[in-house]
Amino acid sequence: MKNLFFTVVLVVGFSTVLFAQTGSGFGIKAGLNYGGSGDYFQSAADNFENPDQNIGYHIGLFGKLGNKLYFRPEIVYTKTKSDYDLGEFDMQKIDVPLLVGLKVLGPINVFAGPSLQYILDTDFNINVNDIENDFSVGFNFGIGVNLNKLGIDLRYERGFSDNEATFIDNNNIISLDRLETRPEQIILSLSYKI
């Protein structure tokens, strides 16, 4: 699975260079991620008093091929955090969304597609053995506005894969529990086409 992920990353990287040469374009993007643990909307309501509690960020590159109907692969470094009863779960990952979009009205477009994820590092304030799978797949969909070279988009992301981790408490008791490494996220991005 890791070999497939790295192959996709290389193909997307080469595609970005190719897009720049064919006139469709490539660029940079960055923004904020708001993640929820478990029930997303309940998590958002619970964190209303501390809105920065589940805020993360991302930065990356994108390519775009096509105009009205387009293909937009991205390579994005993402740092997220999610709060659980036992503490805060921090994660660093590489995301590779493979989006298909459609211009619907003027500068407004909609898009959707799968998102591949490779976990680089995780941190939890209690002892957690390695996450079972470093690689997982999710789905993105959203809406964007492009004004010349500048773009802004808002998307929703949800993972398809569950992961398990082994927790070791203070008494060295081992328990198997589910730790969600692909929480639901609302992602706000600002992009600039080079």
N, C-alpha and C positions, 0 to 999 in steps of 0.2 A: 504494500500500500504506500509506503514511504517513497519507493521508486516512482510510482505513478504520480504522486504529488510533485516530486521534484521535476519530473518530465513535463508536467503541466506548467509549472513555474517557468521552465526554460522556454517552452513554446509561447507562453504569454509574453515573456520578455522579448523574444525575437519578433513576435507579432507587433509589439509596441514600436520597435525600430522600423519595421516594414510599414506600419501605418503612417509614420512620419514621412516616409519616402513616397507614399502613394497619394498624399494630400488629405487623407481623412483626418489624421492627427493623433497626437498623444499629449499627455500633460501630467500635472501633479495635483494631488488632492490631499486634504487634511480636514479634520473635524472632531466632533464629540460623539461619544456613544453613551447612551443611557441604558443600562441593563437591569433586568429584573430577575429575581430568583423565585422559582416556582410560579405562582400566579402573577403574571406581569402587572396587571392593573391593580391588584391588591398590594403588590410590592411598591408601586408608584404612590399609592395612597398612604401606605405606612411611612414612606420616606419624604412626605411632603414637608415635614418640619426640618429635615436635613437633606435638601435637594442634591448636594454634592456627594451623597453617600455612595451611589452606584454609577458615578460618572467616570468614563474612561476617554481615551483619545485614539486617533488613528492618523497615519500619514502614509502616502504611497504614490504609485504611478498608475495611469490608465492609458489605454489605447482605444481608438474609436474607428470603426470601419463602416461606412455607409452614411446616409443622410436622413431621409424620412424613416426608414427602417434600418436599424444599425445593430452592430455587435460591439460590446464594450467589455473587454477583459480588464481586470485590475489586479495589481499586486500590492497588498496593503499590510503594513505592520500595525498591529492593534494591541493596546494595553487596556485591559478591563478589570473591574473589580465588582464583586457581588458580596452582599452581606448575608450571612447565615446565622442561626442561633449560636453556633460554636465560634463564630468569628468571621473575619473578612477573607475572601478568596481572591487573590490577585493572579492574573494570567497575562502572559505575553504570547502572541501568536502571529502567524502569517496567514492572511486570508487571501483567497484567489476567487473573487466573484466573476462569473462568466455570464454577463447580462445581455439580454436582447431587449432593445428599446424601440419605441415608436413615437415620432412627433405627432401630437394630437391637435394642437392649436397654437399657432405662432411659435413662441419659444418654449412652450410647455411640452414635456415628454413624460411617458410612463415606461417603466422597465421592470423586468423580472428575470430570474435565473438562479441556477445553483451557486453555492459558495463553498469552496473547499477550504478546510482549515487545518493547519499544522501547528500544534502547541510547541512553543519554544521553551517556556518555563512557567511554573506555577509556584505560588506561595500561599500557605495557609498557616494561621497562628497556632495550630496544633500539629502533631506529627501525622503526616499523611504519606503513605507509600505511593509509588508512582501511579499516575492515572493510567487506566487500562489501555486506552487508545490515544496515541498522539495525533492521529488523523481522523477527521470526521467531515461530514457533509451537511450543509444546511441550505436554506432557500432565502433569497432576498426579493423584495418587490418594493416599488416606490414611485415617486413623482419628482420631476426635476424641472428647472428653468435654466435655459442657456441664453445669455446675453453676450453675443460676440464670443470672446475668449473666456469669459467668466461664467461659471455655472454654480448652482446650488441645488442640492437634492436632499430629500428626506426619505428614508427607507426603513422598512421593518425587516428584521432578520430573525429566523427561527431555525434551530438545528433539528436534524432528523435523528441523530445518534445520541443514545444515553451512554454515560460512562460510569464505571464504578471505581472506587478507591478504597483502600484499607485504612481505617482510622485506628490509631493506637492512643488510648486515653492515659491518664496519669498512673493508673494501676497496671499498665502494660497489657490491658485487655484488648484483643483485636476484634473488631466488628466490621462486617462488610456493609457498606451503605452506598447509596447513589449520590454522587456529587455531580451536579449539572455543569459541564464545561462548555456548553453552548446555550447560555441563557437567552431568553428573548431580548432583543435589543431594538431600540429606536436609534437610528444613525443619522446625524446631520453632517453633511459634507460641503465644503467649498472647494471648487476645482478651477484650475487655470490651464487652458489649452496652450501649449507652446508652439 
